[in-house]
Every structure is written in C-alpha cells, then in structure tokens.
Amino acid sequence: MLVDVGDTRLYVEERGSGSLPLVVLHGGPGLDHTMFGSYLDALGDACRLLLVDQRAQGRSEASDPKTWTIAQMAADVTALAGALSLERYAVLGHSFGAFVALQHAVDFSGQPAASIVSSGVPSERFLMSFVEANLAAFEPVELREQVTGSWEREQTATSSDEVLELLCDQLPFHFADPRDPLIAALSEGLAEGVYSPDVLRHFSSEGYGSLELEERLGEVRHPVLVLAGRHDRTTSVEAAEAITAGIPGAQLTVFEEAGHMTFVEQNAPYIRAVSDFLGRHELIFSQDAASSAQRP
C-alpha cells in the first residue's frame, strides 16, 4: 500500500498477524524493503511487520531532493504512524535504516514503544575511516578490488540495475565469511528490488547523511536494543557500544559469528534477540508466556 505522509507517499508491505506494529527500515541508501526477504518473517507471530520503502526509494513516490535527509526520513516514521493510526509501535532499522531509527529515537523520544538499532553508528566519525581500514586489509585480493570498485560506482550509478550490481559486488565485504554460501541466496532475493540511483548518489557524496547524534543520545527515554556483528567491517562494535553507553538503559547484543548482515548470517539468534527484547518490555508475549496464559 501507499501511505500519505504529507508531501509524498511511502510504499509499505504488511506481513504477520501479531499485535505490535513493527516499522522496519531498510539499508542503503537507495535500496528497498526487499533486502529483508523472508528473514524477519518469524517475527510475524508476535508483530505486525510494516516494511517501508523509505522516502524516494523503492516503490515509494518521488519527493523533492531537498527533503532527502536522515532527519526527514525519521520524521516520516512519525507521519506514517499517524497516518496508520498506530497508538503503539516499535521501530527496527538496519544499516542506513539504523541511522534513521536512531535519529527517530532521539528526535521523537518516547513516541515509539521501542527502537531496535541494527548495525548502526551514532556519528560519521565511526564510519568511513573504519571502512577504509578494513577494505585495505580485506582478503582475498580479487574481492577487495571488486568491493572497492563497487563503492566508487555509487556516485555514478544511473539505473536500478547498476545499483543492484554494485550492491551484490559489495556483499562479500558485509559477511564475516566473504565466501559464505548465504551470499548467493541473498543476491538472488535482491533481484526483486527496485533501486534508486539518485538517492544513492545523493547520500554517497554527502557522508551518508552525516549523522551526528552522540551528544543527544541521553535524550532517549524509551527502550532501545542495539544489535551488532562482531566481524562487521562497516559499522563497528565500538560504534554499537557508544550508542548503548549513551542511551539510558539501552541493551547491546553482539552476534559473535556475523558481519554486517546479522539478520541473514545468524538469523535464529537475531530473531530470538528481538523477540526477547520486546517480550522483556512487555510489548509482546514470549511463546512460553503466551502458552502459560492459555492454560486453565
């Protein structure tokens, strides 16, 4: 469905039958909700998954490029919740979506029932130098050249197919094991996406949104779960620890066998971490709790 958020309409795909609306924000920039494939569907028993194509991306409608900011995309989450009459909802953002989810948590503290920041950073200072150092040491060499070339093409991509190609070229860098067989399955699913080269070029030339939230993390007053992969070469565990330390009461889960694509690489532990977090804050019932509630 297309949902009016004021100056544009966002595409939303709804899945699951659970009672808690969970707004899911994709990575990128320039990608869409199809990156999640069916990897989050196991949350559908407890959550009403609302997978969003963010502003000007995927199947969402066009908008003024002046509005292509992380702050505006965070405000879009609030507008979306209002348009869908969501009195209580949680937000999960991964990678670039995590930047938006964290911005939303800070700018609209207390509005979401919970925020889940998956493979994110609180500041640009954690991003490019970390990526560059990991890329310089990345093995095997032929994949290093492939990934380096894909990043260079971000600022010149002009079609959805080009974005898909460079995205697939980058995937080995985003997995703990650059030869992981899960990469092929993910690549196949990504072929269903609709990609936005204009948005990718915009953000790749401007520091991917120039996120600077470290000094404001203490403003967040609702439950936050921070998720990170131990072997992530893009968004570090150090960045995740900084987010956790800055937000009162925030919880950190590190997936010891994952890189950047935590929800793919360690899917079952990822689903369990999200479910346990939401259950702990009484936003959903755990399976055991639900079973107990049904007993006479």
N, C-alpha and C positions, 0 to 999 in steps of 0.2 A: 504494500500500500504506500501511497504518497501522503505525507503528513505536512500540513502547512505550519511553518514556524515563523511566519511574518513576512519576510522578504523573499522566501523561496520555499520549496517543498523537498523534504527528505524522504528517501526510499527506506522503508522498514520491512523486514521479513520477520514474521512472528512464528515461533516454534514453542512447543512444550505446553503442558497443562497445569503447571504449578501456580501457586497463588502469588508469589513475589515477582513483580516485573523486574527483569534484569536487563538494563540497557547495555548493549555490547558494542564497543567501538573498535573498529579495525585499525590495523597498522598502515604504514605508508611513509609519506603521503602519496596520494594518487591511487590507492588500492580501493577495495570494497569489501563487503561483508563475506564474500565467498571464500576469503582466505581461511575462515574458520571451518569450512567444510562441515562435517558432522562431528567434529572433535568436541564440541561443547554440548551436544545434544543430550548427553547423560544427565545434564543439569535440568532437563525439561520436566522431570517428575516433580521437582520442587519449585522450579522457576518458570515464569512466562518469559522466554527469551525474546528480546526485541533487538535484532541485529540491524544496525543502522549503517547506511551508506552516508558518510559524513558530507558536509557541505561541498557541493560542486563535484562530488566524486561518485563513481559507480553509476547507479540508476537514479540518483537524485538529480533534481533540476539545476540548471545553471544559476549562478549568482554573480554579483559584482566582485571582481578580483580584489577590490579594496577590503572586502569582508573575509578574505581567506586568511584568518589568523586563528591561533590556538584559543585565544580568549573568546572569539566569536563562536567557534565550534563548541566551546564549553557552555556558552550561553544558549546554544542550540539545544543542548541536552535538557536544560530547564524549560525551554519553549516547547520541546517535544513532549515532556512530561505533562505540561499544562494542556497541550492540545489533545493528549490521550487521557486526560483526567486521572492521572496517576497520583493518588494521595501519598503512596508509599512506594519507593522503588530503590533499587541499588544500581550501581554503575560498574561495569568491568571494561577496562581499556587495555589493549596490548600494544606495546611498542609505541608508534606515533599516537595510537589511541590511548595509551597510558599517559602521554603528555597531556592530552585533552582531559582525561579522567582526573588527573591530579590538579589541573587548572580549575576544573569544575568543583573539586572538593574544597579548594581554597576560596574561590570566588563565591560559592554558594554553600558555605559550611552549614551543616545541619539539615540541608534540604534533602539530599539522598539519605536513605536509611543506612547505607554503607557504600564504600568505594573500594574497588579492587584494582590496584596498580600493578600491571603485569609487564615486566621487562621495560621499566621506565627510568627516567632520571629527573632530578629536581632542578637541574641547571645545565646550560650548554657546556659548562666547563668540564662536565663528566663525559662529554660525547666525542667530539672529533679527534682530540689528541689520543684518546683511548683507542678509538677505531683505527687510527693511523698506525699506532704502535703494534696493534695486533695484526693488522694487514701486512706490515713489513716482515713479520715473523711467521706468517701463515704458510703452512705446508699442506699439500705438495705445491711446488712452484707453478705448475701449469694452472692450478686452480687459483693461486694468488693472482696471476695475470688475468684470468677470467673475471675475478671479482673486481679487481682494480679497474678494468675496462668498463665493467657494468656501472660502477659509480661515476665514472667520467661521462657516460652516456646519459645520466639523469638530467643534465642541463641542456640536452639537445633532443630528447625524445619528443616525437610529434604525433604518435599514434598509440592506441591501446595495445596493439601487437608489440610495439617496441618496448613499452613498459613491462609487459608480460615477459618478454625475452630477457630483459636486464634483471627482472626480479628473480627469474629462475636461475640466471647466472650467479646471483648473489647467495642463493640458498646454502651452498656448502659452507660458506663463512658463518652462517647463522645456526648451524648444527654443531654440537660438540664433536661429533664424528663427521668430517666432511664427506665421507663415503657412505653415510647412513642410508640404508635402503628405503627409509621412510621419505627421503627427499623425492624419489621418483613418484611416489603416491601423492605427495603434496603438490608437486608440479602438475600432475595430471588434473587434479581438482582445480588448480588455479586457472586452468584454461577456460573455465566457465565465467571468469570475472569480466567486469567492464572497467577499464583502467583510464586514468585521467592524466595525460601527459602535461597539460597546462598547470595543474595543481602541483605535480611533481617538480616541474621546472621552477615554479614559484618558490617552493619551500627549500629545494636543494641549493638554490642560490642565495638563501637568506638564513642559513644556520638552522634549518628545520624548525623554524618557529621561534628560535632564540629564547627558549624557556628560561626564566629566572624566578624561581619560587622558594629558594632556600630560606629567605628571611621571612616568609609568610606561612611556612608550614605549621607554626604554632597556632594559627588561626582556625585550623580544622578541629571541629568538635563532634565528629561522628566517627563510628568505627571504620578503620582502614586496614586492609590487608595488602601487603607488598609481596610480590612474587618475583623470584629471580632465578636464573640458571647459573650454576657455579662456573660453567665454561663459556658464558656469554662473551663474545668478542665485541659486542656493540654497546650494550648497556650493562655496566659492571655491577657486581655485588656491592662494591663500595658505594655506588650511587643509591642502590636499594637500601643500604644501611643508613645513609644520610637521610633518606625520606623517612625511614622508620624512627630514627632518633629525633627528627624534627616534629613529628606529629604525636601529640599526647595519646598514649595507649595503643599506637599502631603495632601491628603484628607482622613479622617477617617470616616467610617460608622460602628456603633455598633448595632448589632441586639439584642434587649433587651430580646427576648424570646428564644434565641438559645444558644446552647453549641458549641461544636467543628464542628458539621456538619451543618453549617449555610445554605448551599445551599439546604439542604433537609428540615431542620426544619422550615425555613422561606423562602421558595422558591420564592414566588412572590416578596417580598421586596428585596431579593437578586438579582433577575433578574433586577428589577427596578433600584437598586443602580448601577449595572454595566452599564446598558443601559444609565442612566442619566449621568454617568461619561464620557462615551465615546462620548455621544452627546454633552456634555458641552465643550469638547475639539475638537469638530467638526470632530471627527473621524467617526461618524455615524450620520445620521439624526434621530431625535426622530420621533415617529409616527405622532405627530401633525405637526412637521416641514415638514415631507415628504408629508402630506396631503395638507398643505398650498402651497408647491412648485408645486403641481399638479393642483392647481386651476387656472383658466384663469385670 
